[in-house]
């Protein structure tokens, strides 16, 4: 008897195993698929169909809404270049049109305290590395629009740069002795101490 057209030359059990194995190989893992379709709230992610189909008028309307907010509140235009500006837009877009802006009190009190605590935790993590791998103290002198001479003190380490304090040096003599005294205060606050193998603290 002739074999049926399309029938396999393998026994039924082997053919079934080969079929399921082929299906298994042909399937993509969910993690692989997720790599192709990143969340829409991340830079470089695939745009949503709604955003692609948005008309030029709708985009212009959204841009005007941002402009009115900037103009009405006297927000400097260079604020749009902030690294946090687009992140805020992504966070709002993730919630959707039901998102309501935080109140004046929440911005001034609750969220300010949260951000302050976040900064404190970040600086504390930096300080632990200062004592282990060392750091570089930096000073930056400048004059503000009120003709005050200000000196900013910063600390650099491989983990990042931290601002320590700003000193009004308008009424002090800006010589080596004064600067050395200011740096000594910063060194004491940072908590640097000479370790074995260190020749000096620069």
N, C-alpha and C positions, 0 to 999 in steps of 0.2 A: 504494500500500500504506500502510495506517495505521501511524503510528509506534508502537513498543512503549511500553507504559505505563511511565513513570518514566525513559524515555531522555532524554538531554540533547540540546539543540538545537545544541550546539557540536560541532565535529569531534573525532574521537577524541584527537588529539594535544593540542588545547587543553583538552579536558575532563580529560585525565590530568594536565596541568600545573596546572589549577585545583584538582583534587582534592588533589594533593600539597602545593600552596601552602596550601590550607585546613587540612590536617593540621599543617603547620609552624606556622601561626598559632595553631592550637588547643593546641599543646604548651606547657607551662610549662618555663622553664629550671630546672635543678636548683638554682641559687642562689635563685630565687624560692620554690621549695618549701621550701628550708632555712630561709628567713625565717619560714615559718609553723610549722615544727617545729624549734624550737631544742633544743640538747642538754639532756637532763634534769638535768644537773648545774649549770645556770645559773638564777639567780632569774627567776621569771616564765615558765619554760619549761613545756611541756605535761607534766603528770604522767604517769607510766607507768601502764599498766593494773593492774600489780601493786599500786602504791601506792593507786590509787583503790579497788580491791577489798579492800584491807586492812581487817580488821574492827576495831571499836573496842577489842576485847580485845587484838589484836596491837599497836595503837598504844599502848595503855596499858602493855603489857608493855615496849615499847621505852622509853617515858618513865620507867618504874620503874627500868630498867637504868641510865639516865643519872642518875636521882636517887640510886641506891645508890652510884654512883661518886663523886658530889659529896659525899654524906654520909660515906662511908667515908674519903675523902681530905681532908675538911675544906676543900673548895673553896668559896669564897664564892659565894653564890647569884647575886650580880650578875655573875659571870663568864659566865652564860648570855646576857647582853646584849652581850657582846663582838662586835665586827664580824667577828672571825675564827671564832666558834663555828659558825655555819651554813656557812661556807666549808669548815671541816673536815669537816662532815657530808657536804657535796656531794662532796668529794674521796674520802671513804671509800665513799660510795655508788657512785661511778664505778668503783671497783675491784671491789666486791661483797663477799660474805661471807667470801672467803678472805683479806681484809686482816688483818694482825696489827699490833698497836700496837708502836711502837718500844720498844726496851729502855731500861732505866734509864741504862745507859752511853751509848747512842746519843743520848738526850735531853740528857744532861749534858755530853757531849764533842762528838760529831760534828755533831749538828744545831745545837748552840749555836755552834760555830765557823762553820757555814754561815750562820746568821742574822746573826752578827756581821759576816761578810764582806759580806752583802747590805746591811746598814745602812751599812757603810763606803762601799760603792759609791754608795749613795743620797746620803749626805752629801757625797761628792766631787763628784757631779753638781750638788748645790746650791751648793757653794763656787765652782764655775766661774761660776755666774750671779751670785754676790754681787759679784764684781769687775766684772762687765759692766753690770749694771743696778742695783746697790746693794742694800741690805737694811736691816732695822730690828732693832736690838738691844732685847731686852725682858728685864725682871727681874720675878720674882714672889716676894715674901716670904711665908713662912707658918711656923707652929709645929706640930711633930709631936706625937705622943702622949707623947713623953719631954720635952716642953717645950723642945726645941731650936729656935732660930731659924734657919731655912734660907732661902737665897736661890737660886732657880733662874734660870739665864741661858739665854735662847733667842734664836734668830735667825729672823726672818720674811722671806720673799721670795715673789714671786708663785708660785714652784714649790712652796712648802710651808713648814712650821715645823719647825725642828730644835732639839732639846735639846742644849745644850753642856755644862753642868756645874752642880753644886749645891755651894754654899759654906755651911759651918756658921759662922754669924755670932753664935753665942751669947756668945762671949767678946770680941767686938770692939765698938768704939763705932760705932753706926750713924748716922753723920753724912754730910754731903755729900762731905767729903774722902775718907772711906773708900769710899763708893760709887763716887766718881769713879776711885779707884785700881783697884777691882775691874773697872769698865767698861773701863779702859785695857788691862788684861790680856786681856779678851775681845776688844777691838778688835785687839790685836796678833795674837791667835790666828786671828781671822777673816781678817786680812790686808787690812783696809780702808786705803786711802790716798786722800788728797784728789786729785780729778781736776779737770781744767780745766772751769770752769763750776760746780763745787761751792763753796758759800760756807762750809759747815762740815759736820762729821760730828756728827749729833745722836744 
